Amino acid sequence: MKSRLFLITLLLSIFTSSVFSHAMWIETLAKGKKGQAQEVKIFFGEYESGKPDSAATWFSNLKEFKLVLTAPNGTTKILSASPDVFFYKANFTPDQDGAYKLSIVHEVAAVYDKAKIEYYAFADVSVGKYKTNTNYPVAAVLTIRPEKHTLATGETSAFQLIYNKAPFAKQKLAIVNPENKKIEPETDADGKFNFKPILKGTYFLEAFTEDKNPGKLDGKDYEKTWHLVTYTTQVN
């Protein structure tokens, strides 16, 4: 009996860890051109392992995510996304200079390990001359905010982590480089951190926090909320 209970506990632990380690993220080129279609891909899975989940197997209501495009002038629209093998894909055509922000704010319908899960994913596209796009969805409790959208190798880049509309101080996060090597910087008293990209390619930034306030989701009790945010960008 003890062996059986141990096995059940182990399996539940593995399942919970798998769900916890998964994230949603957006991939697209960091620079776009007016009048030229920009492709966008949305993934779910474990980024560091290089193994996104098959789009057909996304759990709970993940397939119902909304991909929002915020234009440089602040207008927003929801982009239509269709499934591929390992991602959903969408596109838009920039019609003005500036920074376009792509964002996903998604509440998972199912409760796992007595937790409600909130996923946030962001990416920026710069067109021509631009200013940083600071229009973030109100519903995004946890965000990673770049000081600038276009990054260059060998140049120190500043970011800020915001939680509940305030700088998130002394919080660790993960940065995965194009070779899938990870570093874990910690934010300072102002919720800021720096990193200097050495390689060209896609960089993946991720932060997580747990809110221990209980509640109900569609009649189901939960004891905590997991907030997980990703930000992806290309370094040229």
N, C-alpha and C positions, 0 to 999 in steps of 0.2 A: 504493500500500500504506500509506504514512504517513497519507494522508487517511482511509483506511478505519479504521486503528487509532485515529486521533484521534476519529472519529465514534463508535466503539464505546466509547471511554473517556468521551466526553461523555455518551452515553446512560446508561452505568452510573452516572456521577456524578449525573445528574438523578434516576434511579430511587432511588439511595441517599439523596439529599437529601430526596426526597418521603417515603420511609418514616421517615426520621429526624424530619422536621417534624410527623409525625402524632402524635396523642395520643388517649387515651380520657378522657372526662370525664362527670360526672354532673350533671344539672340537676334541681332540685326547689325548691319554696318553702322559704325559710329558717324559716318559722313554720308549725306545724301545730296541729291541734285534736284532743283526745281524741274518739274515736268517729267521726271524719271521715276518709274515705279520702284518702291523700296520694299523688299521682302522681309517678313518678320516670322520668326519661328518661336513657338512656345513649347517648352519641355517640362516633363515631370520625372523625377527620379533622383539618383545620387550623382551629382555633378562630378565629384572628385574621382569616382570610380570609372567615369566615362560610360556609364550604363543607364541611359534614360529608359524609362518604362515604355512599353508598347502603348501607343495612343488608345488602342482598343481595350486596354486593361486598367485604365485610370480608375481609381476607387471612388466610392461614394458619388458625389455630384460634381467632381472636378471638371468634367466635360462641359459644365454649364458656366464656366468662367466667362468674364467679360473683359475683353481687351480694349482699353480706352486710349485714344490718341488725343493728346492736348497740343494744339497748335501754338506757335509763338505768340499769337494774339490772344491766347487764353480760351479760345473756343474748343469744345470737346465733341468727340463722336465715338461711337462703338464700332470697332472694325469686325467684320465678319471673318471667322476663322474656320477652316475645314481640316479634317484629320488626314494625316499622312501616316507612315509606318511608326515612327518614333517621336512625332511631334504634331502639333497643329500649326497651320500656316495661314498667314494673312498678308496683305500688302496695302500700301497707301502711296499716293503720289504727292509729294510736297509742292505747294503752290506759292510759297513765300519764304524769304530768308529768315533764319532764326533757329531756335532749338525746339524740336518736337519731343514730347515726352510720351513714352508708352508705359502703361501701368495696368496691373491686375491687382484687385483686392477681392479675395475670395474666402468666404466662410464655409468650411466643410460641414456638410449636413449631418454626418455621423459623428458620434462621440466615441473616442478611442482612449482606452486606459483612463477613463473618467476625465478626459480632457477634451475641450473644444479646440479646434485647430483653425488658425487664421493664417492664410498665405498672402504675401505681398511680393510683387515682382515689378522691377523697373528697368528701363533702358532709355537712352537718349539718342537722338539723331540730330546732328548739326548740319544746317544748310546755309552756305555762304557765310556772311558775317552774322554773328549771333551774340546774344546775351544768354546767360544761364537761365534755363526755364525752372522757375521756382514754384510752379503750380502743381501741388501734390493733392491727391484725393483726400477729402476730409476724413473718410472712413479708414485711411491707412494709419493705424496706431503706431507702427514701427517703420521708419524709413531710413535709407542710406542716401545722403545728399552730397553730390560732388560739388566742389568749388568751381570746376569747369568741366565741360563735356568732352573736349578733345584733348587726349593725353598723348604724350610723346615719350619715347624711351629715354631713360637717363634723367628725366625731369620729375622732381618731387611733386606729388599730387595730394591735395588736401580734401578730406571728406568729413562729414558730420553725421553722427547717429542721433536720430530724434525718436523719443518714445513718449507718447501721451503729450505731444506738443512741446516737450522740453528736451534740452540736451541730455543724452544718456551717458553719464560719466562712469569711468572705470569699468567699462563693459568690453569683454573680448568678442572678437568676430574673426571670421576666416576669409583669407584672400587666396584664391587658387590661380596660379599663372598658366600660361599656355602649355607648359610641360607637366601640368597637374601636380605641381609642387605647392604646398600650402604653408602660409605663415599666419600667425594669429596675433595681430596687434591689439592693443588695448586703448580705448578712448581716454582722453585727458579730462580735466574738470569741466571743459566746455563740450564734451561729447565728440571731440575732433580727433582724427588720426591721420597720419601721412604714410604714403608708401611711394617708392621709386621704382616704376616698372623698367626692367632691363631688357625684356624680350618683346618683340612685336607679336600681336595676336590677341585673343580674347581673354579677358580677366573676369573672374567670377568672385563677387563679394557677397558674404552671407552673415546675418546676425540673427540671434534667437534670444527670446526671453520668455519667462513663465509668469503669468498673472495668477495668483492663488485664490482669487475671489470666486466663489461658487456661483452657480446659476442654473438656468434651464434652457435647453435648445430643443424646440419642437416637442416639448413635454418630457424631454430626457434630462436627467440631472447630470451636471458636470461639476468637478471640484476645482478645476483650473483651466486656464486658456493658454495654449502655446501660440506665440506670435513668431513667425519666421519670415524674414525679408531677404530678397536677393536683388543684387544690382549687377548687371553685366555691361561691359564696355570693351571696345577694341582699342588697342594701342598701335599706332602706325609708326 
